[in-house]
Amino acid sequence: MANAEPGSTHGIRLPLYVQILIALVLAIGVGVWFGAGNYDPAHETLIKNLATPCELVLKALRALATPLILLAVLHAFLTTEIPGTAGRRLAWLLLSNTLMAILIGLLVANVLQPGTWGQVTIPLSTPETTNKTLDPWELLRDTIPESILQPLVDNNVIQLIFVALAFGIALRAIKSTQIARGHADYLSIQHIITTLFEAVIRILHWVILLVPIAVFGIVARTIALKGFAPFQALGGLIIAVLVALGLQATYYLTRVRLGTWVSIPRFLRGGSDALFAAFSTASSTVTMPITFEALLEKVGLRESSASLGALVGSNFNNDGTALHEAMAALFVAQLLGIKLGFAQQVLVVLTSIFASVGAAGIPEAGLVTMTLVFSSVGLPTEYIALLITVDWFLDRCRTAINVMGDMTVSCLLDGKQPKLAVEPFLEEALAPETEG
């Protein structure tokens, strides 16, 4: 899988975040040139057409979202080796960490209300689900689609995950049975899914190459039509997300302190290389071998614990991404003056959990799955483009939290007994046999 940052694979190209910064500067200049909210009505059509590249990019992201999640789940089930007992504990740790991240994100977003720091008076579309009440039975009925392909067409993440889990578990069982019998028929399906998964990632990279153009168009259009008021709230979003990520990091450190033998200074010093690599690359997949080596050599975990958390858990553990997507949904709702009730926030929690599985460890992949979170509660996905203007920075912050989550899971799996405290007893037990 190509994990390098888009725009850096051929020749010498500027990093994506630099391209976005350049696009922002140019967009501000164009928006001011058109009047920054006091535009000439004769230019209105031209100004509105500036957003066309953004609309095309968002359509492409929506089209890629469902196959990305489906193939990511199937690929993880077929290629990941997880021991039975440890696998159940790993699943619980990953689920509890992700759920806590989303709840922290929603709490901070509801308390700080970053979307109210600047208002957009005219929504591009009107949500249809904000007045619904929470009906668990209706949610359960909606989980099962009318047909296998319906979730792909409707971009329904709940139904999509149901289909993906059903096929993933079935394919995993078939693979285990065939391995036990010495057969290898499953390899053809595994190779097909892996190839399709890599193809979707490759297309995603192509789309992400167009993100700076999309940012230029939507920012120039917004400034020309409404001035700088809609962007005042983005400062609030950055502050709110950083506060939420800080609380999530505190939660990790608390779990490490109470549930493992690893001290907090040892955890931070030993994992510093991995955390800095995650922030600089914005890719937990690229950071994966650095995380594994740091846990093994510098923190001192057992190899089984380090591999389960850093290598296996990283395919499913995207706490920072889930937190950000939940906050982004509430932020846009607040920005548009739309109130998301309890039922819609529960739906945001569920879709954020599932969508974070499809965030495949590559830069900007969260933008793809965010379209599903927005669609689940009827929020207009057009406003994701405004988030792109600051996402290059927040992406690096949440990736560092994703990697810290992987490290935390590894430490929790290692338990309260350090490796070096156990090995001398084993050496003493084996000593008589060695001497004899």
C-alpha positions in Angstrom: 0.0 0.0 0.0 1.3 3.4 -0.9 1.7 5.3 2.3 3.8 8.2 1.3 2.2 11.6 1.5 0.4 12.5 -1.7 2.4 14.7 -4.0 5.8 13.4 -2.9 6.2 10.2 -4.8 7.6 11.5 -8.1 10.4 14.0 -8.4 10.6 16.9 -6.0 7.2 18.2 -5.0 6.1 20.4 -2.2 4.4 18.6 0.8 0.7 18.7 0.7 0.4 21.0 3.7 2.7 23.5 2.0 0.5 23.4 -1.2 -2.6 24.0 1.0 -0.9 27.0 2.6 -0.1 28.5 -0.8 -3.6 27.8 -1.9 -5.0 29.6 1.2 -2.8 32.7 0.5 -3.9 32.9 -3.1 -7.5 32.3 -2.2 -7.4 35.1 0.3 -6.0 37.4 -2.3 -8.7 36.5 -4.9 -11.5 36.8 -2.3 -10.3 40.2 -1.3 -9.9 41.2 -4.9 -13.6 40.3 -5.5 -14.6 42.4 -2.6 -14.5 40.2 0.6 -18.3 40.3 1.1 -18.9 43.4 -1.0 -18.7 41.8 -4.4 -20.0 43.2 -7.7 -23.3 41.3 -8.6 -22.0 41.0 -12.1 -19.3 38.7 -10.8 -21.6 36.5 -8.8 -21.7 33.6 -11.3 -18.0 33.6 -11.7 -17.5 33.6 -7.9 -19.8 30.8 -7.3 -18.1 28.7 -10.0 -14.9 28.9 -8.1 -16.3 26.1 -5.8 -16.6 23.7 -8.8 -13.3 21.9 -8.1 -14.3 21.5 -4.5 -17.6 20.0 -5.4 -15.9 17.5 -7.7 -13.4 16.5 -5.1 -16.1 16.0 -2.5 -18.1 13.9 -4.9 -15.0 11.8 -5.5 -14.4 11.4 -1.7 -18.1 10.4 -1.2 -17.7 7.8 -3.9 -14.5 6.4 -2.4 -15.8 6.3 1.2 -17.9 3.2 1.1 -15.5 0.9 -0.9 -12.6 2.1 1.3 -14.3 1.1 4.5 -15.6 -2.2 3.1 -12.2 -3.2 1.7 -10.4 -2.0 4.8 -12.5 -4.2 7.1 -12.2 -7.3 4.8 -8.5 -6.7 4.3 -8.0 -6.5 8.1 -9.9 -9.7 8.7 -8.0 -11.7 6.1 -4.5 -10.5 6.8 -4.3 -9.8 10.5 -3.2 -12.6 12.8 -4.8 -12.2 16.3 -4.6 -14.9 19.0 -7.9 -15.9 20.5 -7.7 -14.7 24.2 -5.4 -11.8 23.5 -7.6 -10.9 20.5 -10.7 -10.5 22.7 -8.9 -8.3 25.1 -7.4 -6.3 22.3 -10.9 -5.7 20.8 -12.2 -4.5 24.2 -9.3 -2.1 24.7 -9.6 -0.7 21.1 -13.4 -0.2 21.5 -13.2 1.4 24.9 -10.5 3.8 23.8 -12.3 4.8 20.7 -15.6 5.3 22.5 -13.9 7.4 25.2 -12.3 9.5 22.4 -15.7 10.2 20.8 -17.4 11.0 24.1 -14.5 13.4 24.9 -14.9 15.1 21.5 -18.6 15.5 21.9 -18.3 16.8 25.4 -15.7 19.5 24.4 -17.7 20.4 21.3 -20.9 20.8 23.3 -19.2 22.8 26.1 -17.0 25.1 24.0 -19.4 25.4 21.1 -16.7 26.3 18.6 -19.1 26.6 15.7 -20.8 29.6 17.3 -17.7 31.7 17.1 -18.7 32.5 13.6 -22.0 31.9 11.8 -22.9 31.0 8.2 -26.4 32.4 7.7 -27.4 30.4 4.6 -27.0 26.6 4.8 -26.2 25.0 1.5 -28.7 22.2 2.3 -31.1 21.4 5.2 -30.7 18.4 7.4 -33.6 16.0 7.4 -33.0 14.1 10.6 -32.6 16.7 13.4 -36.0 16.2 14.8 -35.9 12.4 15.1 -36.0 10.7 18.5 -33.7 7.8 19.4 -35.4 4.5 18.5 -33.1 1.5 19.2 -35.5 -0.9 17.4 -35.6 1.3 14.3 -31.8 1.6 14.4 -31.6 -2.2 14.6 -34.0 -2.7 11.7 -32.0 -0.2 9.6 -28.8 -2.1 10.3 -29.7 -4.8 7.8 -29.9 -3.6 4.2 -32.5 -4.6 1.7 -29.7 -5.8 -0.6 -25.9 -6.3 -0.4 -25.2 -3.4 -2.7 -27.6 -0.9 -1.1 -25.1 0.4 1.5 -22.6 1.2 -1.3 -25.2 3.1 -3.2 -26.7 4.9 -0.2 -23.4 5.6 1.7 -25.0 4.0 4.8 -22.1 3.3 7.1 -24.0 1.2 9.6 -25.3 -1.1 7.0 -22.0 -1.2 5.3 -20.2 -2.3 8.4 -22.8 -5.0 9.0 -22.1 -6.3 5.5 -18.3 -6.0 5.9 -18.3 -7.7 9.3 -20.5 -10.6 8.0 -18.3 -11.2 5.0 -15.1 -10.6 7.0 -16.0 -13.1 9.7 -17.1 -15.7 7.1 -13.9 -15.2 5.0 -11.8 -15.5 8.2 -13.5 -18.7 9.2 -13.1 -20.1 5.7 -9.4 -19.2 5.7 -8.8 -20.9 9.1 -10.6 -24.0 7.9 -8.6 -24.2 4.7 -5.3 -23.6 6.5 -6.2 -26.5 8.9 -6.8 -28.8 6.0 -3.7 -27.7 4.1 -5.7 -25.9 1.4 -4.9 -22.4 -0.1 -8.0 -21.5 -2.1 -8.6 -18.5 0.1 -5.4 -16.9 -1.3 -7.1 -15.9 -4.5 -9.8 -13.9 -2.7 -7.2 -12.4 -0.3 -5.1 -11.3 -3.3 -8.2 -9.8 -5.0 -9.3 -7.9 -1.9 -5.7 -6.6 -1.3 -5.4 -5.5 -4.9 -8.7 -3.7 -4.8 -7.8 -2.1 -1.5 -4.5 -0.8 -2.9 -6.4 0.4 -6.0 -8.8 2.5 -3.9 -5.9 3.9 -1.9 -4.1 4.8 -5.2 -7.2 6.6 -6.5 -7.6 8.3 -3.1 -4.1 9.7 -3.5 -5.0 11.1 -6.9 -8.0 12.8 -5.5 -6.0 14.2 -2.5 -3.5 15.7 -5.1 -6.5 18.0 -6.1 -7.2 19.1 -2.5 -5.2 22.3 -2.7 -7.2 23.4 -5.8 -10.4 22.6 -4.0 -9.2 24.6 -1.0 -8.4 27.6 -3.2 -11.8 27.5 -4.9 -14.0 27.2 -1.7 -12.0 29.7 0.3 -11.9 32.3 -2.4 -15.6 31.8 -3.0 -16.5 32.0 0.7 -14.4 35.2 1.3 -15.7 36.8 -1.8 -19.4 36.2 -0.9 -19.3 36.5 2.9 -15.9 38.0 3.9 -13.9 36.4 6.7 -16.7 35.8 9.2 -17.2 32.1 8.4 -13.5 31.5 9.2 -13.6 33.0 12.7 -15.0 29.7 14.0 -12.1 27.7 12.6 -9.9 29.1 15.3 -12.4 27.8 17.8 -12.4 24.4 16.1 -8.6 24.2 16.4 -8.6 25.1 20.1 -11.5 22.7 20.8 -9.9 19.8 19.0 -6.5 20.4 20.7 -8.3 20.5 24.1 -10.1 17.2 23.3 -6.9 15.5 22.1 -5.1 16.7 25.2 -7.9 15.1 27.4 -7.6 11.9 25.4 -3.8 11.9 25.9 -4.4 12.4 29.7 -6.8 9.4 29.6 -4.1 7.3 27.9 -1.5 8.3 30.5 -3.9 7.5 33.3 -4.6 4.0 31.9 -0.9 3.4 31.5 -0.2 4.6 35.1 -3.0 2.5 36.7 -3.0 -0.6 34.5 0.6 -1.3 33.5 4.1 -1.5 35.0 5.3 1.2 32.6 5.9 4.6 34.3 4.6 7.8 32.5 8.2 9.2 32.0 9.3 5.9 30.5 6.3 5.8 28.3 6.8 9.3 26.9 10.6 9.1 26.6 10.5 5.7 25.0 7.7 6.6 22.6 8.9 10.1 21.7 10.4 9.0 18.3 7.1 7.4 17.3 5.0 10.4 18.4 7.2 12.8 16.5 7.2 10.6 13.4 3.4 10.4 13.5 3.1 14.2 13.7 5.6 14.8 10.9 4.3 12.1 8.5 0.5 12.3 9.4 0.5 8.5 8.8 0.2 5.9 11.5 1.0 3.2 9.0 4.3 4.9 8.0 5.0 5.2 11.8 4.1 1.6 12.6 7.7 0.1 12.5 9.0 3.0 14.5 6.3 2.5 17.1 7.0 -1.2 17.3 10.8 -0.7 17.7 10.3 2.0 20.4 7.9 -0.2 22.4 10.3 -3.2 22.1 13.7 -1.5 22.6 13.0 1.7 24.5 9.9 1.0 26.6 10.9 -2.6 27.1 7.6 -4.4 26.4 7.3 -8.1 25.4 7.4 -8.7 21.7 3.8 -10.2 21.7 2.4 -7.1 23.4 4.3 -4.6 21.2 3.2 -6.4 18.0 -0.5 -6.7 19.0 -0.8 -3.1 19.9 1.5 -1.4 17.3 1.1 -3.7 14.3 -2.4 -5.3 14.8 -4.1 -2.6 16.8 -3.0 0.2 14.4 -5.3 -1.3 11.7 -8.3 -0.7 13.9 -7.3 2.0 16.4 -7.9 5.5 15.1 -9.1 7.3 18.3 -7.9 10.7 17.2 -9.6 10.3 13.9 -12.9 9.2 15.5 -12.7 12.1 18.0 -12.1 14.7 15.2 -14.9 13.4 13.0 -17.4 13.6 15.8 -16.3 17.1 16.7 -16.4 18.2 13.0 -20.0 17.1 12.7 -21.1 19.1 15.8 -18.9 22.0 14.7 -20.6 22.3 11.2 -24.0 21.9 12.8 -23.2 24.8 15.2 -21.8 26.8 12.4 -25.0 26.6 10.5 -27.2 27.2 13.5 -28.5 23.6 13.5 -29.1 21.7 16.8 -28.2 18.1 16.8 -30.3 16.3 19.4 -29.4 13.3 21.6 -30.4 10.8 18.9 -28.3 12.4 16.3 -25.3 12.6 18.6 -25.7 8.9 19.4 -25.7 8.3 15.6 -22.6 10.4 15.3 -20.9 8.2 17.9 -21.8 5.0 16.1 -20.9 6.2 12.6 -17.6 7.7 13.9 -16.6 4.4 15.5 -17.3 2.5 12.3 -15.9 5.1 10.0 -12.6 5.3 11.9 -12.0 1.7 11.0 -11.8 2.8 7.3 -9.3 5.6 8.0 -6.5 3.5 6.5 -3.5 5.1 8.2 -2.7 7.5 5.3 -2.7 11.3 5.2 -6.2 12.9 4.8 -8.0 9.5 4.8 -10.3 10.9 7.6 -11.7 13.4 5.1 -13.1 10.4 3.1 -14.8 8.7 6.0 -16.1 12.1 7.4 -18.5 12.3 4.5 -20.3 9.2 5.9 -20.5 10.7 9.4 -22.0 13.9 8.0 -24.5 12.1 5.8 -25.7 9.9 8.7 -27.2 13.0 10.4 -28.1 14.9 7.2 -25.3 17.6 7.4 -24.2 19.1 4.1 -20.9 17.6 3.1 -20.0 20.8 1.2 -18.7 22.3 4.5 -16.1 19.6 4.8 -14.2 21.8 2.3 -13.9 24.5 5.0 -12.4 22.0 7.4 -9.7 21.1 4.9 -8.2 24.6 5.4 -7.0 23.6 8.9 -7.0 19.8 8.5 -3.4 19.6 7.4 -2.4 20.6 11.0 -5.2 18.8 12.9 -4.4 15.6 10.9 -0.9 15.6 12.3 -2.2 16.1 15.9 -4.8 13.3 15.7 -2.3 10.9 14.1 0.0 11.4 17.0 -2.9 10.6 19.3 -3.7 7.5 17.2 -0.1 6.3 17.7 -0.2 7.1 21.4 -3.4 4.9 21.6 -1.5 2.1 19.9 1.3 2.4 22.5 -1.2 2.5 25.3 -2.9 -0.7 24.2 0.5 -2.4 23.9 1.3 -1.4 27.5 -2.0 -2.6 28.8 -1.6 -5.9 27.1 1.8 -6.2 28.7 0.2 -6.0 32.2 1.7 -5.0 35.5 4.7 -7.3 35.5 7.7 -6.0 33.6 9.5 -8.4 31.3 12.9 -8.0 33.0 11.3 -9.0 36.3 10.1 -12.3 34.9 13.1 -13.4 32.8 15.6 -14.0 35.7 13.2 -16.6 37.3 13.1 -18.4 33.9 16.9 -18.3 33.7 17.3 -19.7 37.2 14.8 -22.5 36.4 16.7 -23.4 33.2 20.1 -23.1 34.8 20.4 -26.7 36.2 19.4 -28.2 32.8 22.1 -26.0 31.2 24.8 -27.1 33.6 23.8 -30.7 33.3 
